């Protein structure tokens, strides 16, 4: 089902969707295509008469422009033309612009009114990074030490405003960096730990604004032949640009990057998944579920889900993606079905299943999501899990088995089991991990930290797997943590592998950056996984180690070398998700109960679903017992 199907035909499109569609169409082509410049901007913008004039902020919803082909569907065209007639100027004072659009057209949408402080009032309220005005939900009384105070000050300093409202945090803010590249943008994935730090402190406004503004940027129509993103894609990042108008007037616009400007032109598959995960977290932590119930937000969730669930040429329930489609956004040999994307996909589907309002029109998508969840966890548990015994089994595999009853279904050649793996895998059956990727004749045995941590957090792995992954991290502490938590992947690609797989990338040399570098931002996800598995002491050990160095080292993006001893060669300093990840870890450890709203337990209902496996006797055997049996392994 595509977005057009779930919207119904054009005459049925409710007016509250029309305005939204209007601002979402092809925003990314705005600045780059000069042919379009004579037309008004296609993205949300606000005109300011004077900078900082609080009450004079104006958002103009503007006319859309023609695309570079005429391939837009008639439904989209209709949406656009109706949007035109509805377009109107509205003030963005009080940041209710987005609310106004949807609440004006009603349909049981309960607007969330978040109290805003005027610019300078807010400044007065924030003393040493400690906002006294908010209810800190049980965090009162926790004495912040110097380190945390500095972290809070830096995090607040990284906040980006749009029409005087906070909408996100920049990726890095090093005052000495004169070439910030795109690190001065708000990245969707990078904002997640910032969002959690703010939410856990009782400050939800920035998160709500972020969720609604990025929703406006979501890609709405697909024009592959114009290199524009697929319908439903969320941008990797966005920047607030100030454009001069006549005289002393200017307007602010949100300029998204869907990967068209990114190094390597990589599509951010993970952005939409993170957006959904954050939306759920917002509801769970604030208790405000009205945001996720809004029609525009529901449509956004469904568009992301539809993009991920669309039929392609694939035979597996895993999501087929290109290299660099996630946190690792450069060529690192992770194209295909990388674990990180699968774990985030699973988490996003579980979140969507909880959040999509059940009604006649959503029944099908909810069913599709449930089926995919069952199939996905079955597939990953069956085929991605390795421990010593499984590796021994692969080591003795027969190959070239053409039949339904092949044991070695993916035709993995035992030679792939390289010596490092045979040496590295722990002896104990209670340790193991999910491999990085699975393709025909290829298992990527590297340990990818984010994917393994999110498998624990989302219960993509069985309870036994989840404990075993933490056992492995504990046993391999020197390799995976070393001097700075945590390695992005292990081991690094070296020599000819580095040449061929990374394309001789000088940033991804062995044990640097994405190629075995150590990323402190992974700390918060490690903390969450440890708390879930009742092993907080492991997380405490990692946080204690990190806090000895982060401040002195000026909060680096990543560390280099086999044991993470050196600040990364090209590492940015004052990297926001390093700072926010640290703060989130601290908050979670101080209040472990709140962590339960951010992870998922095993869903027994999903294990009741029918799972189909290839068997000796026939093409497929579908059984309810298949999925259920895995909980015991
Ligand atoms: C790098 C990282 C990516 C991150 C971005 C901004 O490109 O690989 O994961 O989102 O920097 O910090």
Boltz pocket constraint, residues with backbone or C-beta under 6 A from the ligand:
constraints:
  - pocket:
      binder: B
      contacts: [[A, 171], [A, 182], [A, 183], [A, 187], [A, 189], [A, 190], [A, 326], [A, 327], [A, 328], [A, 329], [A, 330]]
      max_distance: 6.0
